[in-house]
Amino acid sequence: MKQKELLNRISINPNICFGKPCIRGHRIWVSLILDFLASGTSIPELLEEYPQLQPEDIYACIAYGAAMSSDRYIDIPIEQSA
């Protein structure tokens, strides 16, 4: 799937989940899925934990995170060389 198709699987509604980006049709935050992936949870494990999701939903969360990091930055301390 292309990024645009994947991002269509994400919804933002100010009346649902405090306006946080969610997987379309579910109240599962994109950030929750990304946190799980960052902590080492595999895609098969996520799909087992959330059987209502499809692999494309997980890829959509990754695509959303990638798109956000293209436009926004998080301050991370610069590592000083020794």
Buried (B, 14 or more C-beta within 10 A) or exposed (E): EEBEEBBEBBBEEEEEBEEBBBBBEBEBBBBBBBEBBEEEBEBEEBBEEBEEBEEBBBBBBBBBBEBBEEEEEEEEEEEEEE
